[in-house]
Amino acid sequence: MGRKVTRDDITKWKELRDKGYTYEKIGKETEWGPETVRKYIGGEEKPPEKERKEPEADLELQARAFSEFEEGKNPVDLVREGICPIDVAKELGEKYVELKNMSRPNLEIIEARLGNASHLVRCALGHAKTEINCPVCHKWTHLTLQKINGRQRWACGNCGKIPF
């Protein structure tokens, strides 16, 4: 007589499905057959659309993927290492190649715009005394005006680094 599917099994399957796992991947990870998983949680073969993640999470994933690509890895490696699903890995790979092939003057323009945008965000958050989770020291803090390289800059109140 075989095992019985429990509510905990179904809950776990749904969580994995929401993360973009296929029925095959869910079955493999939880030691159940993909047909059993599909029978209990149903739905289309394609994973459901995920809700839009916070931009910071997207940027962290993109940065990690680009670092992996710089080391010679490819989108399949990202999937094998559990970094992201294949559709996301392919998209990031295409973005990486596009940016890698971009001309230097265009990159300089983009860098300048990002620098200006970062400055505006720091100023707005600093003046509003908005609490942030510093991406450098990973602590909740307010931005404070500090003298850095001879200039007044908005920096993390804990570590003193410019967070973004």
KOLTOR-583552 format. One record per residue (C-alpha): chain; residue number from 0; x, y, z. Coordinates in Angstrom, 2 decimals, always signed. Layout:
# residues N
[keba "A", NUM, [X, Y, Z]]
...
***
This chain:
# residues 164
[keba "A", 0, [+0.00, +0.00, +0.00]]
[keba "A", 1, [+1.38, +3.46, -1.01]]
[keba "A", 2, [+1.79, +6.61, +1.01]]
[keba "A", 3, [-1.11, +8.94, +1.58]]
[keba "A", 4, [-0.98, +12.58, +0.56]]
[keba "A", 5, [-1.30, +14.88, +3.57]]
[keba "A", 6, [-2.40, +18.50, +3.85]]
[keba "A", 7, [+1.21, +19.38, +4.62]]
[keba "A", 8, [+2.26, +17.79, +1.31]]
[keba "A", 9, [-0.31, +19.84, -0.60]]
[keba "A", 10, [+0.66, +23.06, +1.20]]
[keba "A", 11, [+4.33, +22.48, +0.39]]
[keba "A", 12, [+3.50, +21.72, -3.26]]
[keba "A", 13, [+1.48, +24.93, -3.57]]
[keba "A", 14, [+4.33, +26.97, -2.04]]
[keba "A", 15, [+6.81, +25.50, -4.52]]
[keba "A", 16, [+4.39, +26.05, -7.41]]
[keba "A", 17, [+4.01, +29.70, -6.41]]
[keba "A", 18, [+7.80, +30.00, -6.57]]
[keba "A", 19, [+7.66, +28.87, -10.21]]
[keba "A", 20, [+8.56, +25.19, -9.85]]
[keba "A", 21, [+7.24, +22.75, -12.44]]
[keba "A", 22, [+5.28, +19.66, -11.36]]
[keba "A", 23, [+8.33, +17.55, -12.20]]
[keba "A", 24, [+10.63, +19.67, -10.02]]
[keba "A", 25, [+8.11, +19.65, -7.14]]
[keba "A", 26, [+7.78, +15.88, -7.41]]
[keba "A", 27, [+11.53, +15.40, -7.43]]
[keba "A", 28, [+12.09, +17.69, -4.42]]
[keba "A", 29, [+9.31, +16.16, -2.32]]
[keba "A", 30, [+9.74, +12.56, -3.51]]
[keba "A", 31, [+6.30, +12.32, -5.14]]
[keba "A", 32, [+5.43, +11.71, -8.77]]
[keba "A", 33, [+4.62, +14.78, -10.89]]
[keba "A", 34, [+1.23, +13.32, -11.81]]
[keba "A", 35, [+0.30, +13.05, -8.11]]
[keba "A", 36, [+1.33, +16.65, -7.55]]
[keba "A", 37, [-0.65, +17.81, -10.62]]
[keba "A", 38, [-3.69, +15.80, -9.49]]
[keba "A", 39, [-3.82, +17.50, -6.08]]
[keba "A", 40, [-2.89, +21.07, -6.92]]
[keba "A", 41, [-4.10, +21.16, -10.54]]
[keba "A", 42, [-3.59, +24.11, -12.83]]
[keba "A", 43, [-1.77, +24.66, -16.08]]
[keba "A", 44, [+1.59, +23.14, -16.89]]
[keba "A", 45, [+3.19, +26.60, -17.00]]
[keba "A", 46, [+3.93, +27.97, -13.51]]
[keba "A", 47, [+1.56, +30.75, -12.43]]
[keba "A", 48, [+2.63, +34.34, -12.91]]
[keba "A", 49, [+4.39, +35.53, -9.82]]
[keba "A", 50, [+3.43, +38.78, -8.19]]
[keba "A", 51, [+5.84, +41.58, -8.87]]
[keba "A", 52, [+8.70, +41.36, -6.41]]
[keba "A", 53, [+10.20, +44.36, -4.71]]
[keba "A", 54, [+12.60, +46.15, -7.07]]
[keba "A", 55, [+15.47, +45.53, -4.62]]
[keba "A", 56, [+14.95, +41.77, -4.92]]
[keba "A", 57, [+14.97, +42.02, -8.73]]
[keba "A", 58, [+18.18, +44.03, -8.61]]
[keba "A", 59, [+19.84, +41.59, -6.22]]
[keba "A", 60, [+18.95, +38.66, -8.50]]
[keba "A", 61, [+20.15, +40.57, -11.55]]
[keba "A", 62, [+23.44, +41.48, -9.86]]
[keba "A", 63, [+24.01, +37.90, -8.77]]
[keba "A", 64, [+23.18, +36.54, -12.23]]
[keba "A", 65, [+25.49, +39.04, -13.95]]
[keba "A", 66, [+28.31, +38.08, -11.56]]
[keba "A", 67, [+27.74, +34.42, -12.42]]
[keba "A", 68, [+27.80, +35.24, -16.15]]
[keba "A", 69, [+31.06, +37.19, -15.67]]
[keba "A", 70, [+32.54, +33.99, -14.18]]
[keba "A", 71, [+31.63, +32.12, -17.37]]
[keba "A", 72, [+28.39, +30.50, -16.23]]
[keba "A", 73, [+25.26, +30.38, -18.38]]
[keba "A", 74, [+21.48, +30.49, -17.70]]
[keba "A", 75, [+21.32, +26.71, -17.28]]
[keba "A", 76, [+23.91, +26.95, -14.49]]
[keba "A", 77, [+21.67, +29.48, -12.69]]
[keba "A", 78, [+18.80, +27.00, -12.80]]
[keba "A", 79, [+20.96, +24.08, -11.67]]
[keba "A", 80, [+22.16, +26.10, -8.69]]
[keba "A", 81, [+18.58, +27.03, -7.76]]
[keba "A", 82, [+19.16, +30.75, -8.29]]
[keba "A", 83, [+16.10, +31.27, -10.51]]
[keba "A", 84, [+13.71, +29.47, -12.90]]
[keba "A", 85, [+14.80, +28.95, -16.52]]
[keba "A", 86, [+12.57, +31.66, -18.03]]
[keba "A", 87, [+14.09, +34.26, -15.68]]
[keba "A", 88, [+17.61, +32.92, -16.31]]
[keba "A", 89, [+17.15, +33.22, -20.09]]
[keba "A", 90, [+15.83, +36.77, -19.75]]
[keba "A", 91, [+18.76, +37.76, -17.52]]
[keba "A", 92, [+21.20, +36.15, -19.95]]
[keba "A", 93, [+19.75, +38.20, -22.82]]
[keba "A", 94, [+19.97, +41.41, -20.74]]
[keba "A", 95, [+23.57, +40.60, -19.83]]
[keba "A", 96, [+24.57, +40.10, -23.49]]
[keba "A", 97, [+22.73, +43.28, -24.49]]
[keba "A", 98, [+24.54, +45.32, -21.83]]
[keba "A", 99, [+27.87, +43.66, -22.58]]
[keba "A", 100, [+27.53, +44.67, -26.25]]
[keba "A", 101, [+26.43, +48.23, -25.45]]
[keba "A", 102, [+28.82, +50.95, -26.50]]
[keba "A", 103, [+30.92, +52.66, -23.80]]
[keba "A", 104, [+29.37, +56.16, -24.27]]
[keba "A", 105, [+25.89, +54.70, -23.70]]
[keba "A", 106, [+27.09, +52.99, -20.53]]
[keba "A", 107, [+28.56, +56.26, -19.28]]
[keba "A", 108, [+25.24, +58.02, -19.85]]
[keba "A", 109, [+23.40, +55.27, -17.98]]
[keba "A", 110, [+25.93, +55.38, -15.12]]
[keba "A", 111, [+25.50, +59.16, -14.83]]
[keba "A", 112, [+21.71, +58.87, -14.80]]
[keba "A", 113, [+21.82, +56.13, -12.16]]
[keba "A", 114, [+24.18, +58.24, -10.07]]
[keba "A", 115, [+21.82, +61.22, -10.29]]
[keba "A", 116, [+18.80, +59.08, -9.47]]
[keba "A", 117, [+20.61, +57.54, -6.50]]
[keba "A", 118, [+21.51, +61.01, -5.24]]
[keba "A", 119, [+17.90, +62.19, -5.53]]
[keba "A", 120, [+16.61, +59.14, -3.65]]
[keba "A", 121, [+19.17, +59.58, -0.84]]
[keba "A", 122, [+18.34, +63.28, -0.51]]
[keba "A", 123, [+14.59, +62.62, -0.41]]
[keba "A", 124, [+14.90, +59.82, +2.15]]
[keba "A", 125, [+17.39, +61.77, +4.24]]
[keba "A", 126, [+15.35, +64.97, +4.37]]
[keba "A", 127, [+12.16, +63.02, +5.11]]
[keba "A", 128, [+13.95, +61.09, +7.88]]
[keba "A", 129, [+12.63, +57.89, +6.37]]
[keba "A", 130, [+13.96, +54.70, +7.92]]
[keba "A", 131, [+15.75, +52.38, +5.47]]
[keba "A", 132, [+17.26, +48.91, +5.64]]
[keba "A", 133, [+20.87, +49.62, +4.67]]
[keba "A", 134, [+22.01, +47.19, +1.94]]
[keba "A", 135, [+25.59, +47.48, +3.22]]
[keba "A", 136, [+25.23, +46.73, +6.95]]
[keba "A", 137, [+21.69, +45.23, +6.75]]
[keba "A", 138, [+20.40, +47.30, +9.69]]
[keba "A", 139, [+17.42, +49.63, +9.90]]
[keba "A", 140, [+18.58, +53.23, +10.12]]
[keba "A", 141, [+18.09, +56.78, +8.93]]
[keba "A", 142, [+20.35, +58.47, +6.43]]
[keba "A", 143, [+22.50, +61.20, +7.97]]
[keba "A", 144, [+24.58, +63.91, +6.35]]
[keba "A", 145, [+28.23, +62.96, +6.69]]
[keba "A", 146, [+31.45, +64.33, +5.25]]
[keba "A", 147, [+32.78, +61.74, +2.80]]
[keba "A", 148, [+35.78, +62.50, +0.57]]
[keba "A", 149, [+35.46, +66.18, +1.46]]
[keba "A", 150, [+31.78, +66.42, +0.45]]
[keba "A", 151, [+28.54, +66.27, +2.42]]
[keba "A", 152, [+26.76, +63.03, +1.52]]
[keba "A", 153, [+23.69, +61.21, +2.80]]
[keba "A", 154, [+25.01, +57.97, +4.30]]
[keba "A", 155, [+23.86, +55.13, +6.56]]
[keba "A", 156, [+23.59, +56.27, +10.19]]
[keba "A", 157, [+24.99, +52.91, +11.34]]
[keba "A", 158, [+27.90, +52.03, +9.04]]
[keba "A", 159, [+28.57, +55.43, +7.47]]
[keba "A", 160, [+28.57, +54.00, +3.92]]
[keba "A", 161, [+26.60, +55.41, +1.00]]
[keba "A", 162, [+23.91, +52.73, +0.64]]
[keba "A", 163, [+22.89, +53.30, -2.98]]
***
